[in-house]
Amino acid sequence: MDNRLLNYPILLLAFVSAVLLLDPTSLLAQCSMCNAVASAQSAGAAHALNRAILILLVPPVVMMGAILIWAFKYRDSPVQS
């Protein structure tokens, strides 16, 4: 299986990130509890809540991306005993 895109994990990560950022519906997705709170607030407060949700999403995505890059980088290394 010769997949050139998997040879460049940073390019793959950048492509997936661009697709997710260009889709506005995924950026506005919220849990029902957050949606209920945001709909009861003013437009500015709802915007701030949306921004806070996105900011809190960044660290787990970065950590998962780092783990995936590390796994792809060292997947073929020999096991030393």
Biopython code that builds the backbone (N, CA, C, O; Angstrom):
import numpy as np
from Bio.PDB.StructureBuilder import StructureBuilder

atoms = [
    (1, "MET", "N", (0.855, -1.174, 0.000)),
    (1, "MET", "CA", (0.000, 0.000, 0.000)),
    (1, "MET", "C", (0.897, 1.232, 0.000)),
    (1, "MET", "O", (1.521, 1.558, 1.010)),
    (2, "ASP", "N", (0.955, 1.902, -1.125)),
    (2, "ASP", "CA", (1.797, 3.086, -1.261)),
    (2, "ASP", "C", (0.907, 4.321, -1.256)),
    (2, "ASP", "O", (0.404, 4.735, -2.301)),
    (3, "ASN", "N", (0.717, 4.900, -0.094)),
    (3, "ASN", "CA", (-0.104, 6.086, 0.030)),
    (3, "ASN", "C", (0.811, 7.256, 0.366)),
    (3, "ASN", "O", (1.326, 7.340, 1.480)),
    (4, "ARG", "N", (1.013, 8.147, -0.577)),
    (4, "ARG", "CA", (1.958, 9.241, -0.392)),
    (4, "ARG", "C", (1.503, 10.237, 0.660)),
    (4, "ARG", "O", (2.338, 10.863, 1.313)),
    (5, "LEU", "N", (0.205, 10.396, 0.839)),
    (5, "LEU", "CA", (-0.290, 11.362, 1.813)),
    (5, "LEU", "C", (0.082, 10.947, 3.240)),
    (5, "LEU", "O", (0.330, 11.802, 4.090)),
    (6, "LEU", "N", (0.120, 9.645, 3.500)),
    (6, "LEU", "CA", (0.489, 9.184, 4.836)),
    (6, "LEU", "C", (1.973, 9.363, 5.111)),
    (6, "LEU", "O", (2.393, 9.296, 6.267)),
    (7, "ASN", "N", (2.769, 9.587, 4.090)),
    (7, "ASN", "CA", (4.191, 9.843, 4.287)),
    (7, "ASN", "C", (4.438, 11.258, 4.795)),
    (7, "ASN", "O", (5.532, 11.565, 5.269)),
    (8, "TYR", "N", (3.448, 12.106, 4.702)),
    (8, "TYR", "CA", (3.559, 13.495, 5.136)),
    (8, "TYR", "C", (2.468, 13.792, 6.172)),
    (8, "TYR", "O", (1.452, 14.394, 5.826)),
    (9, "PRO", "N", (2.655, 13.384, 7.440)),
    (9, "PRO", "CA", (1.589, 13.555, 8.438)),
    (9, "PRO", "C", (1.256, 15.026, 8.702)),
    (9, "PRO", "O", (0.109, 15.339, 9.021)),
    (10, "ILE", "N", (2.216, 15.924, 8.581)),
    (10, "ILE", "CA", (1.927, 17.342, 8.814)),
    (10, "ILE", "C", (1.027, 17.869, 7.702)),
    (10, "ILE", "O", (0.115, 18.654, 7.960)),
    (11, "LEU", "N", (1.280, 17.439, 6.468)),
    (11, "LEU", "CA", (0.433, 17.841, 5.354)),
    (11, "LEU", "C", (-0.977, 17.297, 5.538)),
    (11, "LEU", "O", (-1.955, 17.999, 5.280)),
    (12, "LEU", "N", (-1.082, 16.060, 5.980)),
    (12, "LEU", "CA", (-2.384, 15.456, 6.241)),
    (12, "LEU", "C", (-3.110, 16.209, 7.346)),
    (12, "LEU", "O", (-4.301, 16.495, 7.224)),
    (13, "LEU", "N", (-2.410, 16.529, 8.410)),
    (13, "LEU", "CA", (-3.002, 17.269, 9.516)),
    (13, "LEU", "C", (-3.445, 18.656, 9.064)),
    (13, "LEU", "O", (-4.520, 19.116, 9.450)),
    (14, "ALA", "N", (-2.636, 19.322, 8.256)),
    (14, "ALA", "CA", (-2.999, 20.656, 7.753)),
    (14, "ALA", "C", (-4.230, 20.574, 6.852)),
    (14, "ALA", "O", (-5.105, 21.437, 6.914)),
    (15, "PHE", "N", (-4.299, 19.543, 6.021)),
    (15, "PHE", "CA", (-5.452, 19.385, 5.136)),
    (15, "PHE", "C", (-6.730, 19.149, 5.931)),
    (15, "PHE", "O", (-7.755, 19.773, 5.655)),
    (16, "VAL", "N", (-6.678, 18.259, 6.908)),
    (16, "VAL", "CA", (-7.859, 17.974, 7.727)),
    (16, "VAL", "C", (-8.273, 19.217, 8.509)),
    (16, "VAL", "O", (-9.464, 19.508, 8.626)),
    (17, "SER", "N", (-7.303, 19.948, 9.042)),
    (17, "SER", "CA", (-7.608, 21.174, 9.783)),
    (17, "SER", "C", (-8.263, 22.207, 8.876)),
    (17, "SER", "O", (-9.220, 22.867, 9.282)),
    (18, "ALA", "N", (-7.763, 22.355, 7.656)),
    (18, "ALA", "CA", (-8.340, 23.320, 6.723)),
    (18, "ALA", "C", (-9.776, 22.951, 6.373)),
    (18, "ALA", "O", (-10.643, 23.821, 6.293)),
    (19, "VAL", "N", (-10.023, 21.672, 6.167)),
    (19, "VAL", "CA", (-11.383, 21.240, 5.840)),
    (19, "VAL", "C", (-12.318, 21.516, 7.011)),
    (19, "VAL", "O", (-13.441, 21.978, 6.806)),
    (20, "LEU", "N", (-11.879, 21.246, 8.215)),
    (20, "LEU", "CA", (-12.720, 21.486, 9.377)),
    (20, "LEU", "C", (-12.958, 22.969, 9.607)),
    (20, "LEU", "O", (-14.056, 23.363, 10.001)),
    (21, "LEU", "N", (-11.949, 23.797, 9.369)),
    (21, "LEU", "CA", (-12.106, 25.227, 9.583)),
    (21, "LEU", "C", (-12.960, 25.887, 8.507)),
    (21, "LEU", "O", (-13.592, 26.911, 8.766)),
    (22, "LEU", "N", (-12.989, 25.321, 7.314)),
    (22, "LEU", "CA", (-13.780, 25.903, 6.248)),
    (22, "LEU", "C", (-15.250, 25.511, 6.315)),
    (22, "LEU", "O", (-16.070, 26.091, 5.604)),
    (23, "ASP", "N", (-15.593, 24.558, 7.136)),
    (23, "ASP", "CA", (-16.981, 24.120, 7.279)),
    (23, "ASP", "C", (-17.603, 24.851, 8.463)),
    (23, "ASP", "O", (-17.349, 24.465, 9.604)),
    (24, "PRO", "N", (-18.407, 25.887, 8.243)),
    (24, "PRO", "CA", (-18.929, 26.681, 9.359)),
    (24, "PRO", "C", (-19.921, 25.920, 10.234)),
    (24, "PRO", "O", (-20.091, 26.264, 11.404)),
    (25, "THR", "N", (-20.575, 24.899, 9.697)),
    (25, "THR", "CA", (-21.537, 24.169, 10.524)),
    (25, "THR", "C", (-20.844, 23.387, 11.631)),
    (25, "THR", "O", (-21.396, 23.243, 12.722)),
    (26, "SER", "N", (-19.646, 22.881, 11.370)),
    (26, "SER", "CA", (-18.944, 22.150, 12.419)),
    (26, "SER", "C", (-18.429, 23.086, 13.505)),
    (26, "SER", "O", (-18.284, 22.678, 14.657)),
    (27, "LEU", "N", (-18.153, 24.342, 13.145)),
    (27, "LEU", "CA", (-17.688, 25.295, 14.143)),
    (27, "LEU", "C", (-18.811, 25.743, 15.070)),
    (27, "LEU", "O", (-18.559, 26.136, 16.209)),
    (28, "LEU", "N", (-20.026, 25.688, 14.595)),
    (28, "LEU", "CA", (-21.149, 26.154, 15.398)),
    (28, "LEU", "C", (-21.833, 25.027, 16.159)),
    (28, "LEU", "O", (-22.812, 25.267, 16.865)),
    (29, "ALA", "N", (-21.338, 23.816, 16.028)),
    (29, "ALA", "CA", (-21.956, 22.693, 16.717)),
    (29, "ALA", "C", (-21.718, 22.796, 18.220)),
    (29, "ALA", "O", (-20.603, 23.067, 18.666)),
    (30, "GLN", "N", (-22.757, 22.580, 18.975)),
    (30, "GLN", "CA", (-22.666, 22.676, 20.429)),
    (30, "GLN", "C", (-23.482, 21.555, 21.049)),
    (30, "GLN", "O", (-24.360, 20.974, 20.411)),
    (31, "CYS", "N", (-23.175, 21.269, 22.297)),
    (31, "CYS", "CA", (-24.011, 20.315, 23.015)),
    (31, "CYS", "C", (-25.341, 21.007, 23.342)),
    (31, "CYS", "O", (-25.427, 22.234, 23.295)),
    (32, "SER", "N", (-26.347, 20.248, 23.662)),
    (32, "SER", "CA", (-27.670, 20.834, 23.905)),
    (32, "SER", "C", (-27.674, 21.755, 25.120)),
    (32, "SER", "O", (-28.411, 22.740, 25.141)),
    (33, "MET", "N", (-26.870, 21.453, 26.121)),
    (33, "MET", "CA", (-26.809, 22.303, 27.308)),
    (33, "MET", "C", (-26.201, 23.667, 26.978)),
    (33, "MET", "O", (-26.714, 24.704, 27.399)),
    (34, "CYS", "N", (-25.102, 23.653, 26.220)),
    (34, "CYS", "CA", (-24.473, 24.912, 25.818)),
    (34, "CYS", "C", (-25.394, 25.699, 24.898)),
    (34, "CYS", "O", (-25.447, 26.927, 24.968)),
    (35, "ASN", "N", (-26.112, 25.001, 24.044)),
    (35, "ASN", "CA", (-27.027, 25.666, 23.131)),
    (35, "ASN", "C", (-28.154, 26.350, 23.904)),
    (35, "ASN", "O", (-28.553, 27.463, 23.563)),
    (36, "ALA", "N", (-28.667, 25.692, 24.936)),
    (36, "ALA", "CA", (-29.736, 26.291, 25.733)),
    (36, "ALA", "C", (-29.239, 27.531, 26.465)),
    (36, "ALA", "O", (-29.949, 28.534, 26.535)),
    (37, "VAL", "N", (-28.040, 27.474, 27.005)),
    (37, "VAL", "CA", (-27.466, 28.621, 27.708)),
    (37, "VAL", "C", (-27.193, 29.760, 26.727)),
    (37, "VAL", "O", (-27.470, 30.920, 27.033)),
    (38, "ALA", "N", (-26.660, 29.442, 25.567)),
    (38, "ALA", "CA", (-26.321, 30.465, 24.582)),
    (38, "ALA", "C", (-27.564, 31.135, 24.016)),
    (38, "ALA", "O", (-27.549, 32.336, 23.748)),
    (39, "SER", "N", (-28.634, 30.381, 23.831)),
    (39, "SER", "CA", (-29.853, 30.982, 23.275)),
    (39, "SER", "C", (-30.535, 31.911, 24.267)),
    (39, "SER", "O", (-31.294, 32.791, 23.862)),
    (40, "ALA", "N", (-30.281, 31.733, 25.550)),
    (40, "ALA", "CA", (-30.882, 32.597, 26.564)),
    (40, "ALA", "C", (-30.056, 33.871, 26.775)),
    (40, "ALA", "O", (-30.506, 34.784, 27.467)),
    (41, "GLN", "N", (-28.869, 33.942, 26.195)),
    (41, "GLN", "CA", (-27.983, 35.096, 26.382)),
    (41, "GLN", "C", (-28.082, 36.046, 25.192)),
    (41, "GLN", "O", (-28.767, 35.771, 24.207)),
    (42, "SER", "N", (-27.391, 37.150, 25.309)),
    (42, "SER", "CA", (-27.315, 38.095, 24.192)),
    (42, "SER", "C", (-26.407, 37.519, 23.099)),
    (42, "SER", "O", (-25.741, 36.502, 23.295)),
    (43, "ALA", "N", (-26.398, 38.187, 21.957)),
    (43, "ALA", "CA", (-25.583, 37.701, 20.843)),
    (43, "ALA", "C", (-24.095, 37.732, 21.178)),
    (43, "ALA", "O", (-23.352, 36.836, 20.775)),
    (44, "GLY", "N", (-23.652, 38.756, 21.912)),
    (44, "GLY", "CA", (-22.248, 38.856, 22.293)),
    (44, "GLY", "C", (-21.826, 37.740, 23.233)),
    (44, "GLY", "O", (-20.730, 37.195, 23.107)),
    (45, "ALA", "N", (-22.698, 37.402, 24.175)),
    (45, "ALA", "CA", (-22.392, 36.325, 25.112)),
    (45, "ALA", "C", (-22.378, 34.976, 24.402)),
    (45, "ALA", "O", (-21.552, 34.118, 24.713)),
    (46, "ALA", "N", (-23.280, 34.789, 23.461)),
    (46, "ALA", "CA", (-23.309, 33.538, 22.700)),
    (46, "ALA", "C", (-22.038, 33.404, 21.857)),
    (46, "ALA", "O", (-21.475, 32.315, 21.743)),
    (47, "HIS", "N", (-21.594, 34.510, 21.272)),
    (47, "HIS", "CA", (-20.360, 34.494, 20.486)),
    (47, "HIS", "C", (-19.159, 34.174, 21.381)),
    (47, "HIS", "O", (-18.273, 33.415, 20.989)),
    (48, "ALA", "N", (-19.136, 34.751, 22.572)),
    (48, "ALA", "CA", (-18.039, 34.479, 23.510)),
    (48, "ALA", "C", (-18.050, 33.014, 23.941)),
    (48, "ALA", "O", (-16.990, 32.406, 24.091)),
    (49, "LEU", "N", (-19.223, 32.450, 24.137)),
    (49, "LEU", "CA", (-19.324, 31.035, 24.516)),
    (49, "LEU", "C", (-18.833, 30.141, 23.381)),
    (49, "LEU", "O", (-18.128, 29.161, 23.623)),
    (50, "ASN", "N", (-19.199, 30.469, 22.155)),
    (50, "ASN", "CA", (-18.711, 29.694, 21.005)),
    (50, "ASN", "C", (-17.198, 29.764, 20.907)),
    (50, "ASN", "O", (-16.544, 28.753, 20.652)),
    (51, "ARG", "N", (-16.640, 30.942, 21.107)),
    (51, "ARG", "CA", (-15.185, 31.109, 21.042)),
    (51, "ARG", "C", (-14.505, 30.318, 22.171)),
    (51, "ARG", "O", (-13.461, 29.703, 21.954)),
    (52, "ALA", "N", (-15.085, 30.333, 23.355)),
    (52, "ALA", "CA", (-14.509, 29.590, 24.475)),
    (52, "ALA", "C", (-14.514, 28.084, 24.208)),
    (52, "ALA", "O", (-13.563, 27.383, 24.553)),
    (53, "ILE", "N", (-15.579, 27.601, 23.598)),
    (53, "ILE", "CA", (-15.654, 26.175, 23.264)),
    (53, "ILE", "C", (-14.552, 25.806, 22.280)),
    (53, "ILE", "O", (-13.910, 24.765, 22.424)),
    (54, "LEU", "N", (-14.330, 26.658, 21.277)),
    (54, "LEU", "CA", (-13.276, 26.388, 20.300)),
    (54, "LEU", "C", (-11.893, 26.450, 20.937)),
    (54, "LEU", "O", (-11.023, 25.641, 20.611)),
    (55, "ILE", "N", (-11.685, 27.398, 21.838)),
    (55, "ILE", "CA", (-10.388, 27.509, 22.513)),
    (55, "ILE", "C", (-10.122, 26.276, 23.371)),
    (55, "ILE", "O", (-8.992, 25.789, 23.419)),
    (56, "LEU", "N", (-11.144, 25.772, 24.045)),
    (56, "LEU", "CA", (-10.976, 24.575, 24.868)),
    (56, "LEU", "C", (-10.774, 23.319, 24.027)),
    (56, "LEU", "O", (-10.285, 22.307, 24.530)),
    (57, "LEU", "N", (-11.144, 23.377, 22.768)),
    (57, "LEU", "CA", (-10.967, 22.234, 21.882)),
    (57, "LEU", "C", (-9.536, 22.115, 21.372)),
    (57, "LEU", "O", (-9.102, 21.021, 21.011)),
    (58, "VAL", "N", (-8.802, 23.212, 21.335)),
    (58, "VAL", "CA", (-7.465, 23.222, 20.742)),
    (58, "VAL", "C", (-6.475, 22.280, 21.447)),
    (58, "VAL", "O", (-5.844, 21.481, 20.756)),
    (59, "PRO", "N", (-6.299, 22.323, 22.773)),
    (59, "PRO", "CA", (-5.289, 21.441, 23.389)),
    (59, "PRO", "C", (-5.490, 19.943, 23.138)),
    (59, "PRO", "O", (-4.514, 19.263, 22.821)),
    (60, "PRO", "N", (-6.711, 19.391, 23.263)),
    (60, "PRO", "CA", (-6.846, 17.961, 22.963)),
    (60, "PRO", "C", (-6.538, 17.617, 21.509)),
    (60, "PRO", "O", (-5.965, 16.565, 21.228)),
    (61, "VAL", "N", (-6.915, 18.496, 20.589)),
    (61, "VAL", "CA", (-6.645, 18.233, 19.178)),
    (61, "VAL", "C", (-5.141, 18.272, 18.911)),
    (61, "VAL", "O", (-4.621, 17.437, 18.171)),
    (62, "VAL", "N", (-4.450, 19.225, 19.502)),
    (62, "VAL", "CA", (-2.996, 19.324, 19.320)),
    (62, "VAL", "C", (-2.300, 18.101, 19.924)),
    (62, "VAL", "O", (-1.395, 17.537, 19.309)),
    (63, "MET", "N", (-2.716, 17.691, 21.119)),
    (63, "MET", "CA", (-2.099, 16.521, 21.747)),
    (63, "MET", "C", (-2.354, 15.256, 20.930)),
    (63, "MET", "O", (-1.449, 14.439, 20.757)),
    (64, "MET", "N", (-3.569, 15.089, 20.430)),
    (64, "MET", "CA", (-3.881, 13.905, 19.631)),
    (64, "MET", "C", (-3.103, 13.928, 18.322)),
    (64, "MET", "O", (-2.624, 12.891, 17.862)),
    (65, "GLY", "N", (-2.979, 15.103, 17.725)),
    (65, "GLY", "CA", (-2.184, 15.222, 16.506)),
    (65, "GLY", "C", (-0.726, 14.873, 16.743)),
    (65, "GLY", "O", (-0.105, 14.201, 15.920)),
    (66, "ALA", "N", (-0.170, 15.329, 17.876)),
    (66, "ALA", "CA", (1.225, 15.016, 18.204)),
    (66, "ALA", "C", (1.413, 13.517, 18.410)),
    (66, "ALA", "O", (2.419, 12.950, 17.984)),
    (67, "ILE", "N", (0.458, 12.885, 19.057)),
    (67, "ILE", "CA", (0.540, 11.436, 19.269)),
    (67, "ILE", "C", (0.477, 10.695, 17.940)),
    (67, "ILE", "O", (1.224, 9.741, 17.723)),
    (68, "LEU", "N", (-0.412, 11.129, 17.052)),
    (68, "LEU", "CA", (-0.520, 10.473, 15.742)),
    (68, "LEU", "C", (0.740, 10.673, 14.912)),
    (68, "LEU", "O", (1.201, 9.742, 14.250)),
    (69, "ILE", "N", (1.301, 11.878, 14.940)),
    (69, "ILE", "CA", (2.542, 12.128, 14.201)),
    (69, "ILE", "C", (3.657, 11.259, 14.759)),
    (69, "ILE", "O", (4.424, 10.672, 13.995)),
    (70, "TRP", "N", (3.759, 11.170, 16.073)),
    (70, "TRP", "CA", (4.788, 10.334, 16.700)),
    (70, "TRP", "C", (4.590, 8.868, 16.317)),
    (70, "TRP", "O", (5.556, 8.167, 16.016)),
    (71, "ALA", "N", (3.337, 8.406, 16.329)),
    (71, "ALA", "CA", (3.060, 7.011, 15.998)),
    (71, "ALA", "C", (3.424, 6.700, 14.548)),
    (71, "ALA", "O", (4.002, 5.651, 14.263)),
    (72, "PHE", "N", (3.087, 7.608, 13.632)),
    (72, "PHE", "CA", (3.436, 7.380, 12.230)),
    (72, "PHE", "C", (4.933, 7.474, 12.012)),
    (72, "PHE", "O", (5.481, 6.762, 11.170)),
    (73, "LYS", "N", (5.598, 8.334, 12.750)),
    (73, "LYS", "CA", (7.038, 8.505, 12.569)),
    (73, "LYS", "C", (7.802, 7.264, 13.025)),
    (73, "LYS", "O", (8.771, 6.864, 12.379)),
    (74, "TYR", "N", (7.386, 6.664, 14.109)),
    (74, "TYR", "CA", (8.115, 5.535, 14.687)),
    (74, "TYR", "C", (7.412, 4.190, 14.493)),
    (74, "TYR", "O", (7.713, 3.242, 15.218)),
    (75, "ARG", "N", (6.501, 4.081, 13.555)),
    (75, "ARG", "CA", (5.759, 2.823, 13.387)),
    (75, "ARG", "C", (6.596, 1.692, 12.826)),
    (75, "ARG", "O", (6.280, 0.528, 13.070)),
    (76, "ASP", "N", (7.659, 1.991, 12.078)),
    (76, "ASP", "CA", (8.471, 0.953, 11.473)),
    (76, "ASP", "C", (9.813, 0.763, 12.171)),
    (76, "ASP", "O", (10.665, 0.031, 11.668)),
    (77, "SER", "N", (10.017, 1.402, 13.312)),
    (77, "SER", "CA", (11.304, 1.258, 14.004)),
    (77, "SER", "C", (11.389, -0.134, 14.646)),
    (77, "SER", "O", (10.389, -0.634, 15.161)),
    (78, "PRO", "N", (12.553, -0.752, 14.619)),
    (78, "PRO", "CA", (12.699, -2.092, 15.201)),
    (78, "PRO", "C", (12.581, -2.056, 16.722)),
    (78, "PRO", "O", (12.970, -1.080, 17.363)),
    (79, "VAL", "N", (12.051, -3.109, 17.278)),
    (79, "VAL", "CA", (11.923, -3.246, 18.730)),
    (79, "VAL", "C", (13.234, -3.769, 19.272)),
    (79, "VAL", "O", (13.739, -4.794, 18.816)),
    (80, "GLN", "N", (13.784, -3.068, 20.243)),
    (80, "GLN", "CA", (15.034, -3.513, 20.852)),
    (80, "GLN", "C", (14.737, -4.320, 22.093)),
    (80, "GLN", "O", (13.904, -3.928, 22.910)),
    (81, "SER", "N", (15.413, -5.447, 22.241)),
    (81, "SER", "CA", (15.173, -6.285, 23.421)),
    (81, "SER", "C", (16.385, -6.375, 24.302)),
    (81, "SER", "O", (16.347, -7.042, 25.336)),
]
sb = StructureBuilder()
sb.init_structure("model")
sb.init_model(0)
sb.init_chain("A")
sb.init_seg("    ")
for serial, (resi, resn, name, xyz) in enumerate(atoms, 1):
    if name == "N":
        sb.init_residue(resn, " ", resi, " ")
    sb.init_atom(name, np.array(xyz, "f"), 0.0, 1.0, " ", f" {name:<3s}", serial, name[0])
structure = sb.get_structure()
